Amino acid sequence: MAQWKEITTLEEWEQVLRQSAEHPALVMKHSTRCSVSAEAWEAYQKFVSTVAPETVEYIMVKVIESRPVSNRIAEDLGVQHKSPQAILVKDGEEVWNTSHWHITVESLENALKTV
């Protein structure tokens, strides 16, 4: 069964970005103060715990508590910040992203079929 991990530092983000050359990373940007984000976070957790392939790294970033990391992700990947937001990273680049109510178990599963 796959596991997710929270990152809170720029160094951790840089490591995820580098390692995406070896295996993709599915990053979830989550706001702890938003009901829409809470629903998306539940879908992400369900996906990771039930159908997610173990060949992908699963990352969560709290956008308020770890704002520098959240901002750097948007900057490094050239993806406009949204919250909640799921971003698939491969070879140091964004290859797919979605946000808000589009974050579902099905959408995450379909996104990973592309890598």
Secondary structure, DSSP 8 states (H G I E B T S, - for coil): ---EEE--SHHHHHHHHHHTTTS-EEEEEE-TT-HHHHHHHHHHHHHHHHT--TTSEEEEEETTTTHHHHHHHHHHHT----SSEEEEEETTEEEEEEEGGG--HHHHHHHHTT-
